[in-house]
Every structure is written in structure tokens, then in C-alpha cells.
Amino acid sequence: MSDAMDKVMGRLKEITGKITGHERLEAEGRTDQAKAKIREKAKSVRHRAEGVMDSLKRDRS
């Protein structure tokens, strides 16, 4: 599943948990959203690092 979809599903879990009073489901939803955000940030950092590495390789040539 994509990170965006994981965030949406997490939000739905969180809302459902709030509405039903199911604290565990609400917490799972918040956790799912946080995991998706962390994965997005990690991908962003990886892409930036790859860009820097490519730039350094080109500068050596």
C-alpha cells in the first residue's frame, strides 16, 4: 500500500476509534499515520542523498 493510502487508512481507524470509544483502534490509527509519515520522510532523504551522490560523481568526471 502507498504511504498516502496508509495515512488515509490510519486516519479512518483513528476517527472510527474516537467515534466508537475504541481507544486501541484510535491509537493504531495514529500509529499507522506516523509510520507512513516516517516512510515518506525516509524516502525523501534517500532521494536527496542519491541526488548529492550523483552530483558528486558528475563533478569527479
PDB file of N, CA, C, O and CB in Angstrom:
ATOM      1  N   MET A   1       0.842  -1.169   0.000  1.00  0.00           N
ATOM      2  CA  MET A   1       0.000   0.000   0.000  1.00  0.00           C
ATOM      3  C   MET A   1       0.893   1.240   0.000  1.00  0.00           C
ATOM      4  O   MET A   1       1.982   1.222   0.574  1.00  0.00           O
ATOM      5  CB  MET A   1      -0.962  -0.006   1.217  1.00  0.00           C
ATOM      6  N   SER A   2       0.444   2.294  -0.629  1.00  0.00           N
ATOM      7  CA  SER A   2       1.241   3.513  -0.678  1.00  0.00           C
ATOM      8  C   SER A   2       1.191   4.240   0.664  1.00  0.00           C
ATOM      9  O   SER A   2       0.308   4.004   1.489  1.00  0.00           O
ATOM     10  CB  SER A   2       0.747   4.433  -1.804  1.00  0.00           C
ATOM     11  N   ASP A   3       2.147   5.116   0.855  1.00  0.00           N
ATOM     12  CA  ASP A   3       2.191   5.874   2.102  1.00  0.00           C
ATOM     13  C   ASP A   3       0.948   6.747   2.257  1.00  0.00           C
ATOM     14  O   ASP A   3       0.409   6.880   3.355  1.00  0.00           O
ATOM     15  CB  ASP A   3       3.454   6.740   2.156  1.00  0.00           C
ATOM     16  N   ALA A   4       0.497   7.342   1.151  1.00  0.00           N
ATOM     17  CA  ALA A   4      -0.699   8.187   1.208  1.00  0.00           C
ATOM     18  C   ALA A   4      -1.916   7.368   1.617  1.00  0.00           C
ATOM     19  O   ALA A   4      -2.738   7.816   2.417  1.00  0.00           O
ATOM     20  CB  ALA A   4      -0.948   8.863  -0.151  1.00  0.00           C
ATOM     21  N   MET A   5      -2.023   6.171   1.064  1.00  0.00           N
ATOM     22  CA  MET A   5      -3.154   5.308   1.402  1.00  0.00           C
ATOM     23  C   MET A   5      -3.063   4.862   2.858  1.00  0.00           C
ATOM     24  O   MET A   5      -4.080   4.785   3.547  1.00  0.00           O
ATOM     25  CB  MET A   5      -3.201   4.081   0.467  1.00  0.00           C
ATOM     26  N   ASP A   6      -1.855   4.569   3.328  1.00  0.00           N
ATOM     27  CA  ASP A   6      -1.674   4.192   4.732  1.00  0.00           C
ATOM     28  C   ASP A   6      -2.101   5.331   5.661  1.00  0.00           C
ATOM     29  O   ASP A   6      -2.700   5.095   6.710  1.00  0.00           O
ATOM     30  CB  ASP A   6      -0.203   3.809   5.001  1.00  0.00           C
ATOM     31  N   LYS A   7      -1.783   6.576   5.260  1.00  0.00           N
ATOM     32  CA  LYS A   7      -2.189   7.717   6.077  1.00  0.00           C
ATOM     33  C   LYS A   7      -3.710   7.838   6.124  1.00  0.00           C
ATOM     34  O   LYS A   7      -4.287   8.096   7.180  1.00  0.00           O
ATOM     35  CB  LYS A   7      -1.572   9.013   5.533  1.00  0.00           C
ATOM     36  N   VAL A   8      -4.353   7.649   4.978  1.00  0.00           N
ATOM     37  CA  VAL A   8      -5.815   7.725   4.920  1.00  0.00           C
ATOM     38  C   VAL A   8      -6.440   6.623   5.772  1.00  0.00           C
ATOM     39  O   VAL A   8      -7.360   6.874   6.550  1.00  0.00           O
ATOM     40  CB  VAL A   8      -6.309   7.618   3.461  1.00  0.00           C
ATOM     41  N   MET A   9      -5.934   5.408   5.618  1.00  0.00           N
ATOM     42  CA  MET A   9      -6.476   4.288   6.393  1.00  0.00           C
ATOM     43  C   MET A   9      -6.242   4.505   7.893  1.00  0.00           C
ATOM     44  O   MET A   9      -7.099   4.182   8.716  1.00  0.00           O
ATOM     45  CB  MET A   9      -5.834   2.955   5.937  1.00  0.00           C
ATOM     46  N   GLY A  10      -5.092   5.046   8.230  1.00  0.00           N
ATOM     47  CA  GLY A  10      -4.803   5.350   9.627  1.00  0.00           C
ATOM     48  C   GLY A  10      -5.756   6.392  10.181  1.00  0.00           C
ATOM     49  O   GLY A  10      -6.227   6.289  11.313  1.00  0.00           O
ATOM     50  N   ARG A  11      -6.029   7.392   9.367  1.00  0.00           N
ATOM     51  CA  ARG A  11      -6.967   8.446   9.788  1.00  0.00           C
ATOM     52  C   ARG A  11      -8.363   7.866   9.992  1.00  0.00           C
ATOM     53  O   ARG A  11      -9.054   8.211  10.951  1.00  0.00           O
ATOM     54  CB  ARG A  11      -7.014   9.590   8.741  1.00  0.00           C
ATOM     55  N   LEU A  12      -8.769   6.984   9.087  1.00  0.00           N
ATOM     56  CA  LEU A  12     -10.077   6.343   9.233  1.00  0.00           C
ATOM     57  C   LEU A  12     -10.150   5.508  10.508  1.00  0.00           C
ATOM     58  O   LEU A  12     -11.158   5.526  11.214  1.00  0.00           O
ATOM     59  CB  LEU A  12     -10.375   5.463   8.017  1.00  0.00           C
ATOM     60  N   LYS A  13      -9.075   4.777  10.798  1.00  0.00           N
ATOM     61  CA  LYS A  13      -9.036   3.995  12.039  1.00  0.00           C
ATOM     62  C   LYS A  13      -9.144   4.918  13.252  1.00  0.00           C
ATOM     63  O   LYS A  13      -9.885   4.644  14.197  1.00  0.00           O
ATOM     64  CB  LYS A  13      -7.736   3.158  12.116  1.00  0.00           C
ATOM     65  N   GLU A  14      -8.394   6.006  13.205  1.00  0.00           N
ATOM     66  CA  GLU A  14      -8.398   6.939  14.327  1.00  0.00           C
ATOM     67  C   GLU A  14      -9.800   7.507  14.553  1.00  0.00           C
ATOM     68  O   GLU A  14     -10.287   7.534  15.684  1.00  0.00           O
ATOM     69  CB  GLU A  14      -7.394   8.077  14.081  1.00  0.00           C
ATOM     70  N   ILE A  15     -10.439   7.955  13.487  1.00  0.00           N
ATOM     71  CA  ILE A  15     -11.784   8.528  13.590  1.00  0.00           C
ATOM     72  C   ILE A  15     -12.781   7.485  14.082  1.00  0.00           C
ATOM     73  O   ILE A  15     -13.602   7.762  14.956  1.00  0.00           O
ATOM     74  CB  ILE A  15     -12.236   9.093  12.232  1.00  0.00           C
ATOM     75  N   THR A  16     -12.703   6.283  13.514  1.00  0.00           N
ATOM     76  CA  THR A  16     -13.604   5.209  13.934  1.00  0.00           C
ATOM     77  C   THR A  16     -13.411   4.899  15.413  1.00  0.00           C
ATOM     78  O   THR A  16     -14.379   4.704  16.149  1.00  0.00           O
ATOM     79  CB  THR A  16     -13.370   3.942  13.090  1.00  0.00           C
ATOM     80  N   GLY A  17     -12.166   4.855  15.836  1.00  0.00           N
ATOM     81  CA  GLY A  17     -11.876   4.613  17.245  1.00  0.00           C
ATOM     82  C   GLY A  17     -12.443   5.692  18.151  1.00  0.00           C
ATOM     83  O   GLY A  17     -12.969   5.400  19.224  1.00  0.00           O
ATOM     84  N   LYS A  18     -12.332   6.952  17.711  1.00  0.00           N
ATOM     85  CA  LYS A  18     -12.883   8.055  18.506  1.00  0.00           C
ATOM     86  C   LYS A  18     -14.398   7.947  18.606  1.00  0.00           C
ATOM     87  O   LYS A  18     -14.974   8.098  19.683  1.00  0.00           O
ATOM     88  CB  LYS A  18     -12.490   9.409  17.895  1.00  0.00           C
ATOM     89  N   ILE A  19     -15.035   7.685  17.467  1.00  0.00           N
ATOM     90  CA  ILE A  19     -16.496   7.617  17.433  1.00  0.00           C
ATOM     91  C   ILE A  19     -17.019   6.471  18.293  1.00  0.00           C
ATOM     92  O   ILE A  19     -18.007   6.623  19.011  1.00  0.00           O
ATOM     93  CB  ILE A  19     -16.987   7.457  15.994  1.00  0.00           C
ATOM     94  N   THR A  20     -16.352   5.329  18.212  1.00  0.00           N
ATOM     95  CA  THR A  20     -16.830   4.141  18.922  1.00  0.00           C
ATOM     96  C   THR A  20     -16.286   4.020  20.346  1.00  0.00           C
ATOM     97  O   THR A  20     -16.714   3.154  21.109  1.00  0.00           O
ATOM     98  CB  THR A  20     -16.460   2.909  18.146  1.00  0.00           C
ATOM     99  N   GLY A  21     -15.348   4.885  20.694  1.00  0.00           N
ATOM    100  CA  GLY A  21     -14.752   4.807  22.020  1.00  0.00           C
ATOM    101  C   GLY A  21     -13.729   3.685  22.155  1.00  0.00           C
ATOM    102  O   GLY A  21     -13.375   3.282  23.263  1.00  0.00           O
ATOM    103  N   HIS A  22     -13.262   3.189  21.018  1.00  0.00           N
ATOM    104  CA  HIS A  22     -12.297   2.087  20.990  1.00  0.00           C
ATOM    105  C   HIS A  22     -10.896   2.699  20.981  1.00  0.00           C
ATOM    106  O   HIS A  22     -10.365   3.033  19.922  1.00  0.00           O
ATOM    107  CB  HIS A  22     -12.523   1.147  19.735  1.00  0.00           C
ATOM    108  N   GLU A  23     -10.309   2.843  22.158  1.00  0.00           N
ATOM    109  CA  GLU A  23      -9.028   3.539  22.290  1.00  0.00           C
ATOM    110  C   GLU A  23      -7.899   2.849  21.531  1.00  0.00           C
ATOM    111  O   GLU A  23      -7.027   3.510  20.968  1.00  0.00           O
ATOM    112  CB  GLU A  23      -8.655   3.653  23.749  1.00  0.00           C
ATOM    113  N   ARG A  24      -7.921   1.527  21.519  1.00  0.00           N
ATOM    114  CA  ARG A  24      -6.848   0.797  20.826  1.00  0.00           C
ATOM    115  C   ARG A  24      -6.892   1.075  19.320  1.00  0.00           C
ATOM    116  O   ARG A  24      -5.848   1.287  18.702  1.00  0.00           O
ATOM    117  CB  ARG A  24      -6.969  -0.728  21.091  1.00  0.00           C
ATOM    118  N   LEU A  25      -8.084   1.077  18.728  1.00  0.00           N
ATOM    119  CA  LEU A  25      -8.218   1.353  17.298  1.00  0.00           C
ATOM    120  C   LEU A  25      -7.773   2.780  16.990  1.00  0.00           C
ATOM    121  O   LEU A  25      -7.113   3.030  15.981  1.00  0.00           O
ATOM    122  CB  LEU A  25      -9.674   1.134  16.836  1.00  0.00           C
ATOM    123  N   GLU A  26      -8.135   3.697  17.856  1.00  0.00           N
ATOM    124  CA  GLU A  26      -7.721   5.089  17.690  1.00  0.00           C
ATOM    125  C   GLU A  26      -6.196   5.201  17.725  1.00  0.00           C
ATOM    126  O   GLU A  26      -5.598   5.896  16.904  1.00  0.00           O
ATOM    127  CB  GLU A  26      -8.349   5.975  18.786  1.00  0.00           C
ATOM    128  N   ALA A  27      -5.580   4.517  18.672  1.00  0.00           N
ATOM    129  CA  ALA A  27      -4.118   4.536  18.791  1.00  0.00           C
ATOM    130  C   ALA A  27      -3.460   3.876  17.585  1.00  0.00           C
ATOM    131  O   ALA A  27      -2.441   4.362  17.093  1.00  0.00           O
ATOM    132  CB  ALA A  27      -3.675   3.829  20.080  1.00  0.00           C
ATOM    133  N   GLU A  28      -4.031   2.776  17.106  1.00  0.00           N
ATOM    134  CA  GLU A  28      -3.493   2.119  15.907  1.00  0.00           C
ATOM    135  C   GLU A  28      -3.533   3.072  14.719  1.00  0.00           C
ATOM    136  O   GLU A  28      -2.594   3.125  13.925  1.00  0.00           O
ATOM    137  CB  GLU A  28      -4.286   0.831  15.584  1.00  0.00           C
ATOM    138  N   GLY A  29      -4.614   3.815  14.602  1.00  0.00           N
ATOM    139  CA  GLY A  29      -4.736   4.775  13.511  1.00  0.00           C
ATOM    140  C   GLY A  29      -3.659   5.837  13.565  1.00  0.00           C
ATOM    141  O   GLY A  29      -3.052   6.168  12.547  1.00  0.00           O
ATOM    142  N   ARG A  30      -3.421   6.374  14.758  1.00  0.00           N
ATOM    143  CA  ARG A  30      -2.362   7.380  14.906  1.00  0.00           C
ATOM    144  C   ARG A  30      -0.998   6.779  14.591  1.00  0.00           C
ATOM    145  O   ARG A  30      -0.152   7.427  13.973  1.00  0.00           O
ATOM    146  CB  ARG A  30      -2.365   7.965  16.331  1.00  0.00           C
ATOM    147  N   THR A  31      -0.790   5.535  15.020  1.00  0.00           N
ATOM    148  CA  THR A  31       0.477   4.850  14.754  1.00  0.00           C
ATOM    149  C   THR A  31       0.664   4.624  13.258  1.00  0.00           C
ATOM    150  O   THR A  31       1.751   4.854  12.728  1.00  0.00           O
ATOM    151  CB  THR A  31       0.533   3.507  15.504  1.00  0.00           C
ATOM    152  N   ASP A  32      -0.384   4.177  12.576  1.00  0.00           N
ATOM    153  CA  ASP A  32      -0.301   3.954  11.128  1.00  0.00           C
ATOM    154  C   ASP A  32       0.052   5.240  10.392  1.00  0.00           C
ATOM    155  O   ASP A  32       0.856   5.234   9.460  1.00  0.00           O
ATOM    156  CB  ASP A  32      -1.627   3.395  10.595  1.00  0.00           C
ATOM    157  N   GLN A  33      -0.556   6.340  10.818  1.00  0.00           N
ATOM    158  CA  GLN A  33      -0.266   7.626  10.185  1.00  0.00           C
ATOM    159  C   GLN A  33       1.183   8.040  10.416  1.00  0.00           C
ATOM    160  O   GLN A  33       1.850   8.525   9.502  1.00  0.00           O
ATOM    161  CB  GLN A  33      -1.210   8.706  10.715  1.00  0.00           C
ATOM    162  N   ALA A  34       1.658   7.849  11.625  1.00  0.00           N
ATOM    163  CA  ALA A  34       3.041   8.211  11.950  1.00  0.00           C
ATOM    164  C   ALA A  34       4.027   7.374  11.145  1.00  0.00           C
ATOM    165  O   ALA A  34       5.021   7.895  10.639  1.00  0.00           O
ATOM    166  CB  ALA A  34       3.305   8.034  13.452  1.00  0.00           C
ATOM    167  N   LYS A  35       3.753   6.074  11.028  1.00  0.00           N
ATOM    168  CA  LYS A  35       4.637   5.200  10.239  1.00  0.00           C
ATOM    169  C   LYS A  35       4.699   5.662   8.789  1.00  0.00           C
ATOM    170  O   LYS A  35       5.774   5.701   8.190  1.00  0.00           O
ATOM    171  CB  LYS A  35       4.155   3.736  10.307  1.00  0.00           C
ATOM    172  N   ALA A  36       3.547   6.011   8.225  1.00  0.00           N
ATOM    173  CA  ALA A  36       3.511   6.457   6.830  1.00  0.00           C
ATOM    174  C   ALA A  36       4.314   7.749   6.657  1.00  0.00           C
ATOM    175  O   ALA A  36       5.042   7.904   5.677  1.00  0.00           O
ATOM    176  CB  ALA A  36       2.051   6.668   6.367  1.00  0.00           C
ATOM    177  N   LYS A  37       4.180   8.669   7.607  1.00  0.00           N
ATOM    178  CA  LYS A  37       4.937   9.924   7.532  1.00  0.00           C
ATOM    179  C   LYS A  37       6.439   9.665   7.625  1.00  0.00           C
ATOM    180  O   LYS A  37       7.226  10.283   6.908  1.00  0.00           O
ATOM    181  CB  LYS A  37       4.499  10.883   8.652  1.00  0.00           C
ATOM    182  N   ILE A  38       6.828   8.757   8.503  1.00  0.00           N
ATOM    183  CA  ILE A  38       8.249   8.421   8.648  1.00  0.00           C
ATOM    184  C   ILE A  38       8.786   7.814   7.356  1.00  0.00           C
ATOM    185  O   ILE A  38       9.884   8.158   6.919  1.00  0.00           O
ATOM    186  CB  ILE A  38       8.462   7.442   9.826  1.00  0.00           C
ATOM    187  N   ARG A  39       8.015   6.911   6.742  1.00  0.00           N
ATOM    188  CA  ARG A  39       8.453   6.311   5.470  1.00  0.00           C
ATOM    189  C   ARG A  39       8.585   7.373   4.381  1.00  0.00           C
ATOM    190  O   ARG A  39       9.523   7.332   3.585  1.00  0.00           O
ATOM    191  CB  ARG A  39       7.462   5.216   5.021  1.00  0.00           C
ATOM    192  N   GLU A  40       7.642   8.330   4.342  1.00  0.00           N
ATOM    193  CA  GLU A  40       7.731   9.413   3.359  1.00  0.00           C
ATOM    194  C   GLU A  40       9.002  10.225   3.566  1.00  0.00           C
ATOM    195  O   GLU A  40       9.710  10.533   2.607  1.00  0.00           O
ATOM    196  CB  GLU A  40       6.498  10.327   3.448  1.00  0.00           C
ATOM    197  N   LYS A  41       9.290  10.572   4.810  1.00  0.00           N
ATOM    198  CA  LYS A  41      10.494  11.358   5.111  1.00  0.00           C
ATOM    199  C   LYS A  41      11.757  10.575   4.762  1.00  0.00           C
ATOM    200  O   LYS A  41      12.707  11.140   4.220  1.00  0.00           O
ATOM    201  CB  LYS A  41      10.517  11.761   6.598  1.00  0.00           C
ATOM    202  N   ALA A  42      11.771   9.290   5.068  1.00  0.00           N
ATOM    203  CA  ALA A  42      12.937   8.457   4.756  1.00  0.00           C
ATOM    204  C   ALA A  42      13.167   8.397   3.250  1.00  0.00           C
ATOM    205  O   ALA A  42      14.306   8.471   2.791  1.00  0.00           O
ATOM    206  CB  ALA A  42      12.756   7.034   5.322  1.00  0.00           C
ATOM    207  N   LYS A  43      12.092   8.264   2.484  1.00  0.00           N
ATOM    208  CA  LYS A  43      12.220   8.246   1.021  1.00  0.00           C
ATOM    209  C   LYS A  43      12.765   9.572   0.515  1.00  0.00           C
ATOM    210  O   LYS A  43      13.603   9.605  -0.386  1.00  0.00           O
ATOM    211  CB  LYS A  43      10.863   7.945   0.359  1.00  0.00           C
ATOM    212  N   SER A  44      12.284  10.663   1.097  1.00  0.00           N
ATOM    213  CA  SER A  44      12.747  11.985   0.697  1.00  0.00           C
ATOM    214  C   SER A  44      14.240  12.147   0.975  1.00  0.00           C
ATOM    215  O   SER A  44      14.981  12.644   0.127  1.00  0.00           O
ATOM    216  CB  SER A  44      11.951  13.071   1.426  1.00  0.00           C
ATOM    217  N   VAL A  45      14.674  11.734   2.143  1.00  0.00           N
ATOM    218  CA  VAL A  45      16.094  11.820   2.500  1.00  0.00           C
ATOM    219  C   VAL A  45      16.922  10.951   1.560  1.00  0.00           C
ATOM    220  O   VAL A  45      17.985  11.370   1.102  1.00  0.00           O
ATOM    221  CB  VAL A  45      16.319  11.390   3.971  1.00  0.00           C
ATOM    222  N   ARG A  46      16.440   9.739   1.270  1.00  0.00           N
ATOM    223  CA  ARG A  46      17.167   8.838   0.379  1.00  0.00           C
ATOM    224  C   ARG A  46      17.310   9.459  -1.012  1.00  0.00           C
ATOM    225  O   ARG A  46      18.383   9.402  -1.612  1.00  0.00           O
ATOM    226  CB  ARG A  46      16.449   7.475   0.286  1.00  0.00           C
ATOM    227  N   HIS A  47      16.219  10.057  -1.525  1.00  0.00           N
ATOM    228  CA  HIS A  47      16.285  10.672  -2.852  1.00  0.00           C
ATOM    229  C   HIS A  47      17.262  11.849  -2.870  1.00  0.00           C
ATOM    230  O   HIS A  47      18.008  12.035  -3.831  1.00  0.00           O
ATOM    231  CB  HIS A  47      14.890  11.140  -3.291  1.00  0.00           C
ATOM    232  N   ARG A  48      17.247  12.632  -1.804  1.00  0.00           N
ATOM    233  CA  ARG A  48      18.185  13.756  -1.728  1.00  0.00           C
ATOM    234  C   ARG A  48      19.621  13.259  -1.682  1.00  0.00           C
ATOM    235  O   ARG A  48      20.496  13.810  -2.350  1.00  0.00           O
ATOM    236  CB  ARG A  48      17.889  14.626  -0.497  1.00  0.00           C
ATOM    237  N   ALA A  49      19.862  12.228  -0.903  1.00  0.00           N
ATOM    238  CA  ALA A  49      21.211  11.668  -0.800  1.00  0.00           C
ATOM    239  C   ALA A  49      21.665  11.117  -2.148  1.00  0.00           C
ATOM    240  O   ALA A  49      22.820  11.294  -2.537  1.00  0.00           O
ATOM    241  CB  ALA A  49      21.258  10.562   0.271  1.00  0.00           C
ATOM    242  N   GLU A  50      20.760  10.452  -2.858  1.00  0.00           N
ATOM    243  CA  GLU A  50      21.101   9.934  -4.183  1.00  0.00           C
ATOM    244  C   GLU A  50      21.441  11.074  -5.130  1.00  0.00           C
ATOM    245  O   GLU A  50      22.356  10.960  -5.946  1.00  0.00           O
ATOM    246  CB  GLU A  50      19.945   9.097  -4.752  1.00  0.00           C
ATOM    247  N   GLY A  51      20.700  12.178  -5.021  1.00  0.00           N
ATOM    248  CA  GLY A  51      20.981  13.343  -5.855  1.00  0.00           C
ATOM    249  C   GLY A  51      22.348  13.928  -5.564  1.00  0.00           C
ATOM    250  O   GLY A  51      23.077  14.301  -6.483  1.00  0.00           O
ATOM    251  N   VAL A  52      22.697  14.009  -4.301  1.00  0.00           N
ATOM    252  CA  VAL A  52      24.013  14.521  -3.907  1.00  0.00           C
ATOM    253  C   VAL A  52      25.104  13.597  -4.427  1.00  0.00           C
ATOM    254  O   VAL A  52      26.111  14.060  -4.962  1.00  0.00           O
ATOM    255  CB  VAL A  52      24.113  14.663  -2.368  1.00  0.00           C
ATOM    256  N   MET A  53      24.908  12.295  -4.273  1.00  0.00           N
ATOM    257  CA  MET A  53      25.901  11.325  -4.751  1.00  0.00           C
ATOM    258  C   MET A  53      26.077  11.434  -6.264  1.00  0.00           C
ATOM    259  O   MET A  53      27.202  11.409  -6.764  1.00  0.00           O
ATOM    260  CB  MET A  53      25.484   9.889  -4.367  1.00  0.00           C
ATOM    261  N   ASP A  54      24.973  11.553  -6.989  1.00  0.00           N
ATOM    262  CA  ASP A  54      25.055  11.704  -8.443  1.00  0.00           C
ATOM    263  C   ASP A  54      25.804  12.977  -8.814  1.00  0.00           C
ATOM    264  O   ASP A  54      26.612  12.982  -9.743  1.00  0.00           O
ATOM    265  CB  ASP A  54      23.649  11.717  -9.063  1.00  0.00           C
ATOM    266  N   SER A  55      25.534  14.049  -8.089  1.00  0.00           N
ATOM    267  CA  SER A  55      26.205  15.317  -8.342  1.00  0.00           C
ATOM    268  C   SER A  55      27.708  15.198  -8.095  1.00  0.00           C
ATOM    269  O   SER A  55      28.515  15.708  -8.873  1.00  0.00           O
ATOM    270  CB  SER A  55      25.608  16.420  -7.462  1.00  0.00           C
ATOM    271  N   LEU A  56      28.073  14.528  -7.017  1.00  0.00           N
ATOM    272  CA  LEU A  56      29.491  14.340  -6.714  1.00  0.00           C
ATOM    273  C   LEU A  56      30.177  13.479  -7.773  1.00  0.00           C
ATOM    274  O   LEU A  56      31.321  13.740  -8.145  1.00  0.00           O
ATOM    275  CB  LEU A  56      29.658  13.702  -5.332  1.00  0.00           C
ATOM    276  N   LYS A  57      29.484  12.461  -8.254  1.00  0.00           N
ATOM    277  CA  LYS A  57      30.050  11.601  -9.295  1.00  0.00           C
ATOM    278  C   LYS A  57      30.283  12.390 -10.578  1.00  0.00           C
ATOM    279  O   LYS A  57      31.300  12.215 -11.249  1.00  0.00           O
ATOM    280  CB  LYS A  57      29.124  10.404  -9.570  1.00  0.00           C
ATOM    281  N   ARG A  58      29.328  13.264 -10.914  1.00  0.00           N
ATOM    282  CA  ARG A  58      29.470  14.072 -12.128  1.00  0.00           C
ATOM    283  C   ARG A  58      30.621  15.064 -11.988  1.00  0.00           C
ATOM    284  O   ARG A  58      31.336  15.330 -12.954  1.00  0.00           O
ATOM    285  CB  ARG A  58      28.161  14.820 -12.435  1.00  0.00           C
ATOM    286  N   ASP A  59      30.797  15.608 -10.792  1.00  0.00           N
ATOM    287  CA  ASP A  59      31.868  16.577 -10.565  1.00  0.00           C
ATOM    288  C   ASP A  59      33.247  15.934 -10.676  1.00  0.00           C
ATOM    289  O   ASP A  59      34.210  16.600 -11.056  1.00  0.00           O
ATOM    290  CB  ASP A  59      31.709  17.225  -9.196  1.00  0.00           C
ATOM    291  N   ARG A  60      33.351  14.650 -10.349  1.00  0.00           N
ATOM    292  CA  ARG A  60      34.630  13.939 -10.447  1.00  0.00           C
ATOM    293  C   ARG A  60      35.010  13.658 -11.894  1.00  0.00           C
ATOM    294  O   ARG A  60      36.192  13.545 -12.220  1.00  0.00           O
ATOM    295  CB  ARG A  60      34.568  12.630  -9.667  1.00  0.00           C
ATOM    296  N   SER A  61      34.024  13.547 -12.750  1.00  0.00           N
ATOM    297  CA  SER A  61      34.289  13.177 -14.153  1.00  0.00           C
ATOM    298  C   SER A  61      34.902  14.295 -14.935  1.00  0.00           C
ATOM    299  O   SER A  61      35.180  14.137 -16.123  1.00  0.00           O
ATOM    300  CB  SER A  61      33.024  12.742 -14.831  1.00  0.00           C
TER     301      SER A  61
END
